[in-house]
Amino acid sequence: MSKRAANNNLKKRAMTAAPDSPPTLEMVAKEAGVSIATVSRIINGTAKVSPERKDAVEAAIAKLNFRPNAAARGLALGKSNTIGVITQAIDSPFYGEGLRGIEDYLQQRGYTALFMSGNWDEQDEERCMSELLSRRVDGIIIFSGRLQDRQLAQYAKQVPLVVTARNLKAPGIFSLPVDDERGGMLATQHLIGLGHRRIAFIAGILDHPDASLRYKGYRRALAEAGIPHDPKLVVPGDFHEEGGVEATRRLLASGHKFTALFCVNDQSAYGACLALYRAGLNCPRDVSVVGFDDLHSSSYRVPPLTTVRQSIRVLGESSGAAMLQLLQGEQPNISLPQVQLVVRESTAAPQPD
């Protein structure tokens, strides 16, 4: 075969689309009887054309089941319609509920969420920020996190930020703080009201804002009730079930008496209940247990867990709403529901000595 004949065959194959190949912009233009440039402008929302021509293009898109290239469209419009989300642990049931709230809210409004995990580590969060910025996301939502306020303020000069569990005021940032201190007080006051005086606290990572504020609420409730704070009854955890088990084992092994446990979150409380069970102790007869978060599964534990409710699903949806308002140049006017105590069967009055 001559070189000319081979080139002609290549051209024919290039001009003939395979039956199962995706429709192209050129095919839509041909079907609608307009130029490729007109189709592109109509898809991007930048064309000034007659209603008839617009209807013809939309009919061709529907007939051919054409799907525009989102990346190319975003490049043309100067936005990606993608919101980056940095969570701490994608596999966490707590964060999972919040991420679902973000995803559903944004998806219904034409945006896509891109999730990354910071793993409770500042360097990992910096890596996530760099990666998301390199992908030209329109904004970033940060669920809690370890980055310093000054670092967040610098990032906000590049892209709008929504930050939860913080009360940070800076240009380009909207904060959605949770009243963790009040939640810590509610949990501890509930136990005090039942008659407990030896109340232990299983903390998370002690320098984490959520943990430190809940600890502050715990201490404040003790002080207001005239109960001395005993540092020996405070043990660190890690916000996970395993941390709750290990912290409770250390408390029991220490020999320091306690009749109630306030745990920094529900997952820690699940672990605490397991450790008590393995030690032959009954919850709540021997030790009452309170959590924090009110995860969906907390009402189905044995016993059902008394906890402090913060609606993580609402937090996710509110984060998405705040981000879209920032992108529209508006100052978000969004607030979260107050935390509240949910009393179930894991707490009771202490047994008499």
Secondary structure, 3 states (H helix, E strand, C coil): CCHHHHHHHHHHHHHCCCCCCCCCHHHHHHHHCCCHHHHHHHHHCCCCCCHHHHHHHHHHHHHHCCCCCHHHHHHHHCCCCEEEEEECCCCCHHHHHHHHHHHHHHHCCCCEEEEEECCCCHHHHHHHHHHHHHCCCCEEEECCCCCCHHHHHHHCCCCCEEEECCCCCCCCEEEECCCHHHHHHHHHHHHHHHCCCCEEEEECCCCCHHHHHHHHHHHHHHHHCCCCCCHHHEEECCCCHHHHHHHHHHHHHHCCCCCEEEECCHHHHHHHHHHHHHCCCCCCCCCEEECCECCHHHHHCCCCCEEEECCHHHHHHHHHHHHHHHHCCCCCCCCCCCCEEECCCCCCCCCCC
